[in-house]
Amino acid sequence: MEGFGVLQSLLAWLTNPNVAYLLLIAGLVALIAEISMPGIGYSGAIGVVCLILALLGLFRLPTNWVGVLLIVAGFVMLLLDLKIAGFALSIAALIALGLGSFLIFTPFGPDASEATVRLSPWLAIGATLGVELFFLLGLTRAVASQHLPVAVGRETIVGKLGKVTQELNPAGQVLVESEEWSAISDGEAKVSRGTIVRVLGVEGLTLRVQALPDDIASDFDG
């Protein structure tokens, strides 16, 4: 009986229109984030759980499903807006989210004024603007950063100068870009500690380096 009481309390909580609405918004945000940046993993799982809980509440409430469809359409437009430059989709998404939020518990026809379930208008406004800002300022930048060229890493270290920190005979260690690397000298049996070298290539986690002539090495300050 105790377990039944907990279940009843959960269902009562989910049938609060503000809770069901927030779970719907949170679930859609999490799913869109997972779709936009695949590999996060937990974001998609959280989104699915939130949507299931939201549907449990919405099916027990006098839900206007046109409002739900408008909210979903707004999120779809925001997702498309991540791929297409411009403001048209953002404006359309804002309108769809706003209308959907205000219609989600408002019946059509003459009974609209007698609706027994109401969503907090401040919650609807705050959630709509919050979602729009999240997409415009947060998710858009995160998606864009995935397409930027790699600024650091093994591919970009070729051609950089470094200093031998452990004698290369022919293997040892060098300091390149403030990071210690295993290295092997190219064409020389031994390269003493403190010698300036240039990175010629990367083989796995080991750099292939070449000692620089003294006149070139004197200009290196790293």
Backbone as a chain_set.jsonl record, in Angstrom:
{"seq": "MEGFGVLQSLLAWLTNPNVAYLLLIAGLVALIAEISMPGIGYSGAIGVVCLILALLGLFRLPTNWVGVLLIVAGFVMLLLDLKIAGFALSIAALIALGLGSFLIFTPFGPDASEATVRLSPWLAIGATLGVELFFLLGLTRAVASQHLPVAVGRETIVGKLGKVTQELNPAGQVLVESEEWSAISDGEAKVSRGTIVRVLGVEGLTLRVQALPDDIASDFDG", "coords": {"N": [[0.819, -1.206, 0.0], [2.013, 1.169, 0.667], [3.745, 1.645, -1.458], [1.868, 2.084, -3.451], [0.793, 4.454, -2.607], [2.953, 6.188, -2.973], [3.13, 6.103, -5.739], [0.705, 7.291, -6.429], [1.124, 9.828, -5.405], [3.192, 10.66, -7.07], [1.891, 10.688, -9.56], [0.011, 12.653, -9.032], [1.677, 14.836, -8.748], [2.721, 14.979, -11.321], [0.495, 15.705, -12.737], [0.241, 18.339, -12.306], [-0.112, 21.216, -14.12], [1.986, 23.052, -14.643], [4.269, 21.59, -13.974], [4.128, 19.41, -15.782], [4.359, 20.801, -18.195], [6.933, 21.992, -17.94], [8.512, 19.672, -17.841], [8.061, 18.715, -20.419], [9.252, 20.76, -21.991], [11.896, 20.65, -21.004], [12.601, 18.032, -21.719], [12.499, 18.148, -24.539], [14.474, 20.078, -25.052], [16.762, 18.717, -24.106], [16.842, 16.502, -25.861], [17.171, 17.764, -28.363], [19.643, 18.929, -27.951], [21.214, 16.626, -27.792], [20.875, 15.597, -30.365], [22.02, 17.633, -31.865], [24.645, 17.73, -30.948], [25.984, 14.987, -31.123], [26.973, 12.193, -29.134], [27.081, 13.053, -26.575], [25.403, 11.563, -24.909], [24.266, 11.158, -22.076], [22.56, 13.316, -22.165], [20.588, 12.718, -24.088], [19.356, 10.535, -22.812], [18.306, 11.721, -20.484], [16.514, 13.442, -21.713], [14.634, 11.646, -22.862], [13.529, 10.44, -20.559], [12.378, 12.682, -19.293], [10.452, 13.391, -21.217], [8.783, 11.139, -21.206], [7.737, 11.254, -18.6], [6.478, 13.724, -18.824], [4.482, 13.149, -20.729], [2.959, 11.324, -19.286], [1.762, 13.033, -17.456], [0.477, 14.869, -19.2], [-1.425, 13.299, -20.55], [-3.236, 12.862, -18.575], [-4.266, 15.277, -18.115], [-6.437, 17.984, -19.245], [-5.435, 18.357, -22.072], [-4.569, 20.431, -24.795], [-3.743, 19.316, -27.755], [-2.918, 20.533, -30.039], [-1.506, 22.706, -29.161], [0.711, 21.369, -28.057], [1.805, 20.285, -30.402], [2.532, 22.648, -31.708], [4.556, 23.549, -30.009], [6.453, 21.484, -30.33], [6.913, 21.843, -33.067], [8.117, 24.336, -32.978], [10.558, 23.708, -31.729], [11.638, 22.038, -33.683], [12.019, 23.866, -35.742], [13.964, 25.476, -34.537], [16.029, 23.639, -34.406], [16.531, 23.288, -37.145], [17.353, 25.842, -37.644], [19.88, 25.894, -36.649], [21.361, 24.896, -38.675], [20.874, 26.528, -40.804], [21.595, 29.743, -41.803], [20.376, 32.906, -40.623], [17.415, 34.794, -39.56], [14.766, 34.196, -39.844], [13.704, 31.61, -39.271], [14.195, 31.512, -36.531], [12.519, 33.531, -35.548], [10.027, 32.511, -36.342], [10.037, 30.155, -34.853], [10.006, 31.193, -32.248], [7.47, 32.368, -32.208], [5.877, 30.074, -32.607], [6.522, 28.567, -30.303], [5.631, 30.316, -28.296], [2.834, 30.563, -28.858], [2.101, 27.848, -28.69], [2.669, 27.347, -26.013], [0.794, 28.92, -24.665], [-1.553, 27.815, -25.557], [-1.598, 25.188, -24.77], [-3.079, 24.182, -22.61], [-5.504, 25.249, -23.118], [-8.727, 25.002, -24.199], [-10.416, 24.815, -27.41], [-13.042, 26.818, -28.823], [-16.242, 27.849, -27.328], [-15.863, 27.091, -24.7], [-13.429, 27.916, -23.852], [-12.959, 30.021, -22.068], [-13.731, 28.887, -19.726], [-11.883, 27.109, -18.848], [-10.458, 24.753, -16.666], [-7.888, 24.183, -15.988], [-4.884, 25.845, -15.849], [-1.944, 27.215, -17.248], [0.84, 28.816, -15.795], [1.232, 32.086, -16.849], [3.58, 33.577, -16.661], [5.477, 31.587, -16.404], [5.242, 30.384, -18.911], [6.077, 32.484, -20.608], [8.696, 32.909, -19.633], [9.9, 30.37, -20.072], [9.708, 30.152, -22.868], [11.269, 32.348, -23.811], [13.649, 31.639, -22.557], [14.332, 29.191, -23.794], [14.716, 30.087, -26.422], [16.911, 31.83, -26.077], [18.771, 29.99, -25.158], [19.238, 28.458, -27.438], [20.107, 30.415, -29.285], [22.344, 31.657, -28.062], [23.799, 29.7, -26.718], [23.685, 26.828, -27.702], [24.007, 27.241, -30.455], [26.604, 28.336, -30.675], [28.058, 26.223, -29.582], [27.621, 24.174, -31.454], [28.75, 25.369, -33.706], [31.418, 25.492, -32.923], [32.221, 22.882, -33.209], [32.867, 22.642, -35.836], [35.121, 24.078, -36.246], [38.566, 24.409, -37.237], [41.058, 22.177, -35.94], [42.929, 23.385, -33.301], [45.064, 22.655, -31.735], [47.235, 19.822, -31.215], [48.467, 16.63, -32.413], [48.575, 16.819, -35.191], [49.055, 19.476, -35.757], [51.474, 20.123, -34.732], [53.683, 19.606, -36.194], [56.558, 21.005, -37.599], [56.939, 22.839, -35.588], [59.11, 24.362, -33.124], [61.232, 23.073, -30.546], [62.692, 22.109, -27.355], [65.291, 19.993, -26.252], [64.825, 17.988, -23.498], [65.588, 15.685, -22.344], [68.31, 13.807, -23.125], [68.629, 12.812, -26.53], [69.126, 9.698, -27.772], [69.032, 7.324, -29.641], [66.568, 8.134, -28.792], [64.512, 10.101, -26.616], [63.392, 12.903, -24.71], [61.468, 15.83, -25.469], [60.582, 19.304, -25.167], [57.818, 20.82, -26.364], [55.76, 23.438, -27.313], [55.108, 23.935, -24.621], [54.663, 21.391, -23.641], [55.572, 18.107, -22.712], [57.111, 15.665, -24.752], [57.681, 12.373, -25.997], [60.493, 11.632, -28.002], [62.404, 11.101, -31.006], [65.551, 11.292, -32.533], [66.309, 12.483, -35.818], [68.375, 11.259, -38.079], [70.659, 11.711, -36.541], [72.916, 10.406, -34.142], [73.076, 11.165, -31.474], [71.612, 13.702, -29.524], [72.152, 16.391, -27.552], [71.041, 17.469, -24.25], [69.078, 20.42, -23.994], [69.405, 21.254, -26.571], [68.077, 22.872, -29.45], [65.366, 21.849, -31.401], [63.582, 20.888, -34.406], [60.278, 19.844, -35.171], [59.689, 17.154, -37.23], [57.857, 15.225, -37.861], [55.153, 13.053, -36.75], [54.888, 10.072, -35.07], [52.76, 7.916, -34.018], [52.715, 8.359, -30.637], [55.09, 9.599, -30.514], [57.513, 12.036, -31.343], [59.279, 12.888, -34.279], [62.289, 14.392, -34.643], [64.616, 17.026, -35.541], [67.826, 18.303, -35.0], [68.626, 21.778, -34.81], [70.699, 24.104, -36.613], [73.166, 26.163, -34.938], [72.94, 28.929, -35.472], [70.289, 29.318, -36.186], [68.961, 28.222, -34.011], [69.562, 30.041, -32.022], [67.691, 32.027, -32.152], [65.473, 31.054, -30.976], [63.224, 31.295, -28.34], [61.754, 29.741, -26.665]], "CA": [[0.0, 0.0, 0.0], [2.886, 2.343, 0.722], [4.204, 1.882, -2.82], [0.754, 2.649, -4.198], [0.678, 5.845, -2.187], [4.029, 6.928, -3.629], [2.745, 6.229, -7.14], [-0.365, 8.277, -6.504], [1.732, 11.142, -5.179], [3.931, 10.997, -8.287], [0.927, 11.042, -10.597], [-0.576, 13.94, -8.667], [2.699, 15.848, -9.046], [2.848, 15.094, -12.774], [-0.694, 16.339, -13.296], [0.331, 19.794, -12.161], [0.164, 21.67, -15.49], [3.296, 23.694, -14.729], [5.284, 20.53, -13.94], [4.064, 18.677, -17.054], [4.878, 21.701, -19.237], [8.381, 22.11, -17.78], [9.116, 18.399, -18.229], [8.004, 18.665, -21.88], [10.266, 21.672, -22.504], [13.218, 20.126, -20.645], [12.865, 16.841, -22.528], [12.785, 18.547, -25.917], [15.787, 20.74, -25.052], [17.803, 17.695, -23.962], [16.906, 15.704, -27.093], [17.745, 18.586, -29.431], [21.078, 19.051, -27.649], [21.848, 15.347, -28.148], [20.882, 15.487, -31.824], [22.933, 18.642, -32.401], [26.013, 17.375, -30.562], [25.956, 13.553, -30.808], [28.103, 11.709, -28.343], [26.92, 13.453, -25.183], [24.893, 10.351, -24.27], [23.352, 11.351, -20.96], [21.564, 14.319, -22.538], [19.486, 12.013, -24.73], [18.656, 9.716, -21.809], [17.523, 12.633, -19.653], [15.413, 13.92, -22.531], [13.613, 10.594, -22.992], [12.853, 10.296, -19.264], [11.538, 13.867, -19.089], [9.302, 13.334, -22.126], [7.864, 10.089, -20.725], [7.038, 11.805, -17.435], [5.596, 14.784, -19.312], [3.317, 12.527, -21.37], [2.107, 10.766, -18.225], [0.954, 14.128, -16.935], [-0.359, 15.481, -20.234], [-2.557, 12.429, -20.865], [-4.197, 12.93, -17.468], [-4.742, 16.655, -18.068], [-7.208, 18.387, -20.439], [-4.396, 18.93, -22.928], [-4.838, 20.808, -26.17], [-2.584, 18.741, -28.434], [-2.442, 21.499, -31.034], [-0.461, 23.45, -28.467], [1.902, 20.502, -27.981], [2.384, 20.214, -31.748], [3.183, 23.932, -31.975], [5.811, 23.564, -29.248], [7.378, 20.578, -31.022], [7.276, 22.494, -34.325], [9.065, 25.387, -32.64], [11.868, 23.09, -31.5], [12.145, 21.57, -34.975], [12.528, 25.04, -36.455], [15.223, 25.874, -33.898], [17.04, 22.675, -34.845], [16.873, 23.636, -38.521], [18.019, 27.139, -37.616], [21.296, 25.648, -36.373], [22.003, 24.545, -39.939], [20.582, 27.548, -41.811], [21.826, 31.093, -41.292], [19.258, 33.826, -40.795], [16.57, 34.988, -38.394], [13.38, 33.853, -40.147], [13.302, 30.42, -38.518], [14.209, 31.844, -35.105], [11.299, 34.29, -35.263], [8.906, 31.573, -36.466], [10.112, 29.247, -33.707], [9.574, 31.949, -31.07], [6.012, 32.492, -32.301], [5.277, 28.747, -32.395], [6.682, 28.204, -28.89], [4.751, 31.147, -27.495], [1.449, 30.157, -29.077], [1.911, 26.506, -28.147], [2.687, 27.407, -24.552], [-0.457, 29.495, -24.168], [-2.689, 26.997, -25.996], [-1.43, 23.778, -24.39], [-4.177, 23.783, -21.724], [-6.656, 26.094, -23.444], [-9.573, 24.33, -25.199], [-10.995, 25.644, -28.457], [-14.488, 27.0, -28.766], [-16.828, 28.702, -26.287], [-15.469, 26.649, -23.362], [-12.065, 28.345, -23.573], [-12.917, 30.885, -20.879], [-14.074, 28.089, -18.551], [-10.848, 26.089, -18.649], [-10.176, 24.523, -15.241], [-6.445, 24.021, -15.823], [-4.189, 26.969, -16.451], [-0.492, 27.284, -17.137], [1.287, 30.132, -15.359], [1.69, 32.863, -18.015], [4.985, 33.965, -16.471], [6.271, 30.398, -16.707], [5.223, 30.216, -20.37], [6.934, 33.515, -21.193], [10.085, 32.647, -19.237], [10.397, 29.17, -20.742], [9.837, 30.443, -24.299], [12.449, 33.194, -24.004], [14.826, 30.89, -22.126], [14.679, 28.239, -24.85], [15.242, 30.846, -27.56], [18.258, 32.297, -25.728], [19.641, 28.818, -25.087], [19.616, 28.086, -28.801], [20.823, 31.483, -29.971], [23.612, 32.001, -27.429], [24.534, 28.541, -26.24], [23.806, 25.667, -28.582], [24.522, 27.656, -31.757], [28.056, 28.447, -30.566], [28.633, 24.899, -29.355], [27.61, 23.447, -32.732], [29.721, 26.012, -34.596], [32.779, 25.165, -32.496], [32.566, 21.544, -33.678], [33.325, 22.718, -37.223], [36.341, 24.868, -36.327], [39.763, 23.591, -37.395], [41.744, 21.808, -34.707], [43.962, 24.386, -33.022], [46.209, 21.998, -31.116], [47.231, 18.385, -31.397], [49.608, 16.056, -33.121], [48.625, 17.227, -36.594], [49.5, 20.865, -35.902], [52.757, 20.335, -34.059], [54.752, 19.446, -37.187], [57.158, 22.285, -37.961], [57.194, 23.631, -34.396], [60.421, 24.229, -32.492], [61.219, 22.639, -29.164], [63.986, 21.976, -26.692], [65.543, 18.658, -25.713], [64.873, 17.977, -22.033], [66.295, 14.438, -21.999], [69.17, 13.517, -24.283], [68.139, 11.9, -27.552], [70.252, 8.797, -28.077], [68.435, 8.442, -30.385], [65.265, 8.477, -28.209], [64.555, 10.89, -25.396], [62.215, 13.738, -24.533], [61.585, 17.231, -25.862], [59.51, 20.189, -24.736], [57.274, 21.545, -27.505], [54.506, 24.102, -26.987], [54.896, 23.77, -23.172], [54.247, 20.023, -23.356], [56.627, 17.106, -22.857], [56.849, 14.613, -25.732], [58.721, 11.42, -26.347], [60.999, 12.024, -29.322], [63.539, 10.361, -31.553], [66.289, 12.176, -33.442], [66.285, 12.088, -37.211], [69.663, 11.38, -38.763], [71.789, 11.922, -35.638], [72.99, 9.374, -33.117], [72.881, 11.733, -30.153], [71.317, 15.14, -29.447], [72.32, 16.691, -26.13], [69.999, 18.207, -23.527], [69.123, 21.856, -24.222], [69.478, 21.54, -28.006], [66.819, 23.263, -30.091], [65.028, 20.923, -32.482], [62.355, 21.132, -35.156], [59.466, 18.634, -35.316], [59.551, 16.762, -38.625], [56.699, 14.353, -38.036], [54.601, 12.402, -35.564], [54.702, 8.629, -35.258], [52.052, 7.506, -32.814], [52.86, 9.372, -29.595], [56.502, 9.99, -30.527], [57.879, 13.027, -32.35], [60.541, 12.74, -35.003], [62.815, 15.756, -34.606], [65.943, 17.262, -36.117], [68.532, 19.4, -34.331], [68.793, 22.964, -35.638], [72.005, 24.759, -36.548], [73.251, 27.127, -33.84], [72.508, 30.285, -35.848], [68.822, 29.326, -36.161], [68.524, 27.911, -32.669], [69.761, 31.192, -31.144], [66.504, 32.873, -32.208], [64.37, 30.383, -30.298], [63.152, 31.749, -26.954], [60.866, 28.859, -25.887]], "C": [[0.857, 1.262, 0.0], [3.385, 2.695, -0.675], [3.112, 2.504, -3.672], [0.572, 4.124, -3.869], [1.735, 6.715, -2.831], [3.687, 7.158, -5.097], [1.66, 7.283, -7.324], [0.174, 9.697, -6.317], [2.496, 11.602, -6.409], [2.986, 11.435, -9.395], [0.275, 12.388, -10.311], [0.395, 15.078, -8.987], [2.799, 16.075, -10.551], [1.635, 15.766, -13.401], [-0.797, 17.82, -12.938], [0.708, 20.345, -13.536], [1.527, 22.329, -15.656], [4.42, 22.663, -14.763], [5.31, 19.788, -15.272], [4.653, 19.512, -18.186], [6.404, 21.801, -19.148], [9.103, 20.822, -18.173], [9.131, 18.253, -19.754], [9.111, 19.534, -22.484], [11.67, 21.122, -22.235], [13.581, 18.906, -21.487], [13.217, 17.188, -23.956], [14.14, 19.238, -26.027], [16.91, 19.705, -25.007], [17.946, 16.86, -25.23], [17.53, 16.492, -28.238], [19.237, 18.762, -29.203], [21.821, 17.787, -28.039], [21.93, 15.185, -29.659], [21.915, 16.434, -32.429], [24.387, 18.311, -32.119], [26.054, 15.907, -30.167], [27.188, 13.126, -30.046], [28.002, 12.103, -26.893], [26.377, 12.287, -24.362], [23.859, 10.628, -23.205], [22.276, 12.368, -21.275], [20.35, 13.661, -23.182], [18.681, 11.192, -23.744], [17.778, 10.581, -20.914], [16.31, 13.136, -20.418], [14.293, 12.91, -22.649], [12.826, 10.441, -21.696], [11.911, 11.47, -19.022], [10.294, 13.825, -19.975], [8.294, 12.271, -21.695], [7.056, 10.603, -19.538], [6.057, 12.9, -17.86], [4.335, 14.198, -19.935], [2.383, 11.893, -20.355], [1.201, 11.845, -17.654], [-0.005, 14.688, -17.97], [-1.58, 14.633, -20.581], [-3.623, 12.448, -19.767], [-4.777, 14.339, -17.315], [-5.596, 16.957, -19.307], [-6.302, 19.126, -21.428], [-4.927, 19.26, -24.313], [-3.611, 20.39, -26.984], [-2.093, 19.597, -29.593], [-1.328, 22.34, -30.42], [0.829, 22.656, -28.369], [2.593, 20.439, -29.338], [3.09, 21.521, -32.118], [4.52, 24.035, -31.242], [6.854, 22.688, -29.928], [7.843, 21.203, -32.329], [8.285, 23.612, -34.077], [10.464, 24.838, -32.416], [12.468, 22.576, -32.804], [12.713, 22.737, -35.778], [13.835, 25.549, -35.857], [16.357, 24.939, -34.292], [17.479, 22.979, -36.267], [17.653, 24.943, -38.575], [19.503, 26.996, -37.305], [22.071, 25.375, -37.659], [21.865, 25.641, -40.989], [20.764, 28.924, -41.195], [20.607, 31.973, -41.55], [18.383, 33.872, -39.561], [15.129, 34.543, -38.624], [12.899, 32.67, -39.314], [13.27, 30.69, -37.023], [12.938, 32.587, -34.708], [10.08, 33.374, -35.322], [8.875, 30.61, -35.283], [9.632, 29.934, -32.43], [8.054, 32.083, -31.052], [5.333, 31.157, -32.008], [5.371, 28.326, -30.93], [5.743, 29.011, -28.006], [3.296, 30.746, -27.62], [1.171, 28.787, -28.464], [1.843, 26.51, -26.632], [1.368, 27.943, -23.991], [-1.688, 28.668, -24.556], [-2.695, 25.599, -25.388], [-2.537, 23.29, -23.443], [-5.423, 24.641, -21.941], [-7.502, 25.408, -24.505], [-10.087, 25.326, -26.233], [-12.501, 25.817, -28.21], [-14.942, 27.845, -27.601], [-16.409, 28.316, -24.874], [-14.094, 27.156, -22.97], [-11.968, 29.168, -22.3], [-13.208, 30.119, -19.6], [-13.061, 26.991, -18.284], [-10.5, 25.981, -17.17], [-8.69, 24.386, -14.955], [-5.747, 25.152, -16.556], [-2.682, 26.829, -16.233], [-0.122, 28.695, -16.711], [1.795, 30.922, -16.563], [3.144, 33.29, -17.889], [5.917, 32.798, -16.755], [6.363, 30.193, -18.214], [6.152, 31.222, -21.046], [8.403, 33.24, -20.896], [10.676, 31.45, -19.954], [10.624, 29.43, -22.23], [11.086, 31.274, -24.578], [13.722, 32.461, -23.617], [15.292, 29.891, -23.174], [15.303, 28.96, -26.04], [16.672, 31.322, -27.286], [19.241, 31.136, -25.662], [20.129, 28.417, -26.47], [20.487, 29.151, -29.451], [22.218, 31.715, -29.4], [24.453, 30.786, -27.034], [24.757, 27.462, -27.266], [24.367, 26.041, -29.943], [26.044, 27.743, -31.737], [28.711, 27.09, -30.376], [28.691, 24.089, -30.645], [28.646, 24.032, -33.675], [31.149, 25.637, -34.229], [33.21, 23.78, -32.954], [33.139, 21.56, -35.084], [34.568, 23.587, -37.389], [37.536, 23.955, -36.544], [40.435, 23.328, -36.068], [42.909, 22.754, -34.485], [45.213, 23.758, -32.425], [46.12, 20.51, -31.394], [48.417, 17.928, -32.212], [49.729, 16.555, -34.549], [49.204, 18.62, -36.778], [50.863, 21.124, -35.313], [53.934, 20.194, -35.021], [55.245, 20.826, -37.616], [57.461, 23.17, -36.779], [58.608, 23.389, -33.876], [60.258, 23.822, -31.044], [62.621, 22.505, -28.617], [64.107, 20.585, -26.097], [65.656, 18.749, -24.2], [65.52, 16.698, -21.499], [67.03, 13.988, -23.248], [68.551, 12.49, -25.234], [69.284, 11.011, -28.003], [69.774, 7.427, -28.582], [67.093, 8.888, -29.815], [65.465, 9.263, -26.923], [63.271, 11.686, -25.259], [62.504, 15.167, -24.962], [60.39, 18.004, -25.319], [59.072, 21.025, -25.936], [55.922, 22.13, -27.106], [54.11, 23.848, -25.536], [54.417, 22.377, -22.788], [55.388, 19.06, -23.638], [56.189, 16.021, -23.834], [58.011, 13.636, -25.758], [59.174, 11.734, -27.761], [62.157, 11.121, -29.72], [64.219, 11.252, -32.585], [66.294, 11.605, -34.852], [67.663, 12.334, -37.824], [70.854, 11.635, -37.872], [71.745, 10.887, -34.533], [72.679, 9.936, -31.739], [72.619, 13.235, -30.275], [71.286, 15.503, -27.97], [71.164, 17.522, -25.573], [70.182, 19.71, -23.752], [69.189, 22.238, -25.689], [68.101, 21.889, -28.547], [66.59, 22.361, -31.3], [63.751, 21.376, -33.184], [61.618, 19.805, -35.325], [59.267, 18.355, -36.802], [58.309, 15.913, -38.878], [56.271, 13.743, -36.715], [54.352, 10.943, -35.896], [54.078, 8.078, -33.99], [52.091, 8.622, -31.792], [54.299, 9.871, -29.5], [56.766, 10.984, -31.657], [59.194, 12.648, -33.011], [61.09, 14.147, -35.206], [64.212, 15.812, -35.218], [66.565, 18.455, -35.406], [68.747, 20.553, -35.311], [70.231, 23.488, -35.554], [72.002, 25.853, -35.49], [72.726, 28.503, -34.22], [70.982, 30.406, -35.875], [68.295, 29.115, -34.754], [68.645, 29.104, -31.733], [68.549, 32.128, -31.12], [65.327, 32.27, -31.449], [64.367, 30.795, -28.832], [62.275, 30.859, -26.09], [61.613, 27.8, -25.178]], "O": [[0.489, 2.283, -0.581], [3.449, 3.866, -1.047], [3.388, 3.353, -4.519], [0.241, 4.935, -4.735], [1.458, 7.856, -3.201], [3.913, 8.239, -5.641], [1.702, 8.071, -8.269], [-0.263, 10.637, -6.982], [2.464, 12.781, -6.762], [3.237, 12.423, -10.084], [0.016, 13.17, -11.226], [-0.014, 16.148, -9.439], [2.944, 17.209, -11.009], [1.738, 16.337, -14.486], [-1.799, 18.471, -13.233], [1.753, 19.975, -14.07], [2.16, 22.181, -16.701], [5.403, 22.831, -15.485], [6.381, 19.559, -15.834], [5.367, 18.987, -19.04], [7.091, 21.706, -20.165], [10.179, 20.869, -18.769], [10.092, 17.733, -20.32], [9.825, 19.094, -23.385], [12.527, 21.126, -23.119], [14.724, 18.759, -21.918], [14.129, 16.596, -24.533], [14.876, 19.011, -26.987], [17.88, 19.791, -25.76], [19.065, 16.541, -25.631], [18.33, 15.949, -29.001], [20.016, 18.747, -30.156], [22.935, 17.857, -28.559], [22.931, 14.695, -30.18], [22.602, 16.083, -33.388], [25.263, 18.574, -32.943], [26.15, 15.603, -28.978], [28.292, 13.622, -30.274], [28.73, 11.575, -26.053], [26.837, 12.046, -23.246], [22.677, 10.354, -23.413], [21.183, 12.299, -20.713], [19.213, 14.004, -22.86], [17.453, 11.154, -23.825], [16.639, 10.22, -20.62], [15.217, 13.247, -19.864], [13.121, 13.272, -22.546], [11.601, 10.326, -21.721], [10.773, 11.276, -18.593], [9.204, 14.184, -19.531], [7.086, 12.479, -21.805], [5.842, 10.412, -19.474], [4.95, 12.995, -17.33], [3.236, 14.697, -19.694], [1.165, 11.912, -20.527], [0.02, 11.607, -17.398], [-1.167, 14.953, -17.664], [-2.648, 15.171, -20.873], [-4.775, 12.089, -20.007], [-5.664, 14.568, -16.493], [-5.486, 16.257, -20.314], [-6.392, 20.342, -21.596], [-5.643, 18.467, -24.924], [-2.564, 21.034, -26.91], [-0.976, 19.409, -30.075], [-0.333, 22.646, -31.076], [1.915, 23.198, -28.572], [3.818, 20.527, -29.42], [4.134, 21.497, -32.771], [5.497, 24.547, -31.789], [8.005, 23.096, -30.087], [9.021, 21.115, -32.675], [9.202, 23.811, -34.873], [11.446, 25.433, -32.86], [13.678, 22.669, -33.007], [13.76, 22.613, -36.414], [14.717, 26.002, -36.587], [17.494, 25.369, -34.489], [18.672, 22.935, -36.569], [18.507, 25.131, -39.442], [20.299, 27.869, -37.651], [23.28, 25.594, -37.726], [22.635, 25.689, -41.949], [20.152, 29.235, -40.173], [19.903, 31.815, -42.548], [18.572, 33.095, -38.625], [14.343, 34.518, -37.677], [11.82, 32.716, -38.724], [12.413, 30.159, -36.317], [12.35, 32.311, -33.663], [9.204, 33.446, -34.461], [7.803, 30.288, -34.77], [8.929, 29.326, -31.623], [7.424, 31.931, -30.005], [4.351, 31.096, -31.267], [4.413, 27.788, -30.376], [5.13, 28.473, -27.084], [2.597, 30.604, -26.617], [0.151, 28.583, -27.807], [1.061, 25.771, -26.034], [0.887, 27.468, -22.962], [-2.747, 28.81, -23.944], [-3.7, 24.894, -25.482], [-2.894, 22.112, -23.47], [-6.283, 24.744, -21.065], [-7.03, 25.242, -25.631], [-10.18, 26.524, -25.967], [-13.123, 25.047, -27.479], [-14.124, 28.493, -26.948], [-16.57, 29.107, -23.944], [-13.624, 26.863, -21.87], [-11.009, 29.034, -21.539], [-12.967, 30.628, -18.505], [-13.358, 26.038, -17.563], [-10.275, 26.99, -16.501], [-8.274, 24.464, -13.799], [-5.992, 25.386, -17.74], [-2.222, 26.387, -15.181], [-0.697, 29.665, -17.204], [2.714, 30.463, -17.241], [3.862, 33.361, -18.886], [7.014, 32.985, -17.281], [7.429, 29.868, -18.738], [6.919, 30.867, -21.941], [9.252, 33.325, -21.783], [11.822, 31.496, -20.4], [11.621, 28.979, -22.793], [11.869, 30.948, -25.471], [14.757, 32.63, -24.26], [16.489, 29.751, -23.421], [16.298, 28.5, -26.6], [17.538, 31.229, -28.155], [20.399, 31.271, -26.057], [21.298, 28.075, -26.649], [21.488, 28.834, -30.093], [23.168, 31.942, -30.15], [25.682, 30.854, -27.022], [25.893, 27.203, -27.663], [25.117, 25.267, -30.537], [26.706, 27.282, -32.666], [29.778, 26.823, -30.929], [29.678, 23.402, -30.909], [29.346, 23.294, -34.368], [31.998, 25.479, -35.107], [34.404, 23.509, -33.08], [33.817, 20.617, -35.492], [35.027, 23.818, -38.508], [37.52, 22.817, -36.074], [40.388, 24.166, -35.167], [43.769, 22.915, -35.351], [46.311, 24.286, -32.598], [45.063, 19.997, -31.763], [49.253, 18.723, -32.64], [50.834, 16.704, -35.07], [49.776, 18.925, -37.825], [51.362, 22.247, -35.387], [55.05, 20.609, -34.707], [54.45, 21.704, -37.953], [58.171, 24.164, -36.928], [59.219, 22.356, -34.148], [59.275, 24.176, -30.393], [63.607, 22.75, -29.312], [63.16, 20.06, -25.512], [66.482, 19.497, -23.678], [65.944, 16.641, -20.345], [66.425, 13.811, -24.305], [68.028, 11.458, -24.814], [70.282, 11.487, -28.544], [70.116, 6.426, -27.953], [66.525, 9.882, -30.268], [66.47, 9.101, -26.231], [62.196, 11.221, -25.637], [63.628, 15.655, -24.839], [59.332, 17.437, -25.049], [59.841, 21.831, -26.46], [55.046, 21.414, -26.621], [52.946, 23.581, -25.238], [53.828, 22.198, -21.722], [56.078, 19.166, -24.651], [55.066, 15.519, -23.77], [59.167, 14.014, -25.568], [58.358, 12.061, -28.623], [62.792, 10.475, -28.887], [63.557, 11.887, -33.406], [66.285, 10.389, -35.044], [68.059, 13.477, -38.055], [71.97, 11.767, -38.375], [70.673, 10.531, -34.044], [72.074, 9.248, -30.917], [73.299, 13.944, -31.018], [70.471, 14.968, -27.218], [70.423, 18.176, -26.307], [71.303, 20.215, -23.707], [69.047, 23.412, -26.029], [67.094, 21.293, -28.164], [67.489, 22.138, -32.111], [62.953, 22.138, -32.637], [62.234, 18.772, -35.588], [58.751, 19.193, -37.542], [57.779, 15.893, -39.989], [56.943, 13.897, -35.694], [53.687, 10.62, -36.881], [54.772, 7.807, -33.01], [51.569, 9.709, -32.036], [54.678, 10.495, -28.509], [56.303, 10.798, -32.782], [60.107, 12.143, -32.358], [60.459, 14.988, -35.848], [64.887, 14.796, -35.385], [65.921, 19.489, -35.228], [69.016, 20.333, -36.492], [70.895, 23.326, -34.53], [70.95, 26.412, -35.178], [72.127, 29.183, -33.386], [70.444, 31.482, -35.614], [67.315, 29.738, -34.344], [67.912, 29.184, -30.747], [68.39, 32.923, -30.193], [64.291, 32.918, -31.298], [65.383, 30.664, -28.149], [62.058, 31.16, -24.916], [61.013, 26.98, -24.483]]}, "num_chains": 1, "name": "protein.A"}
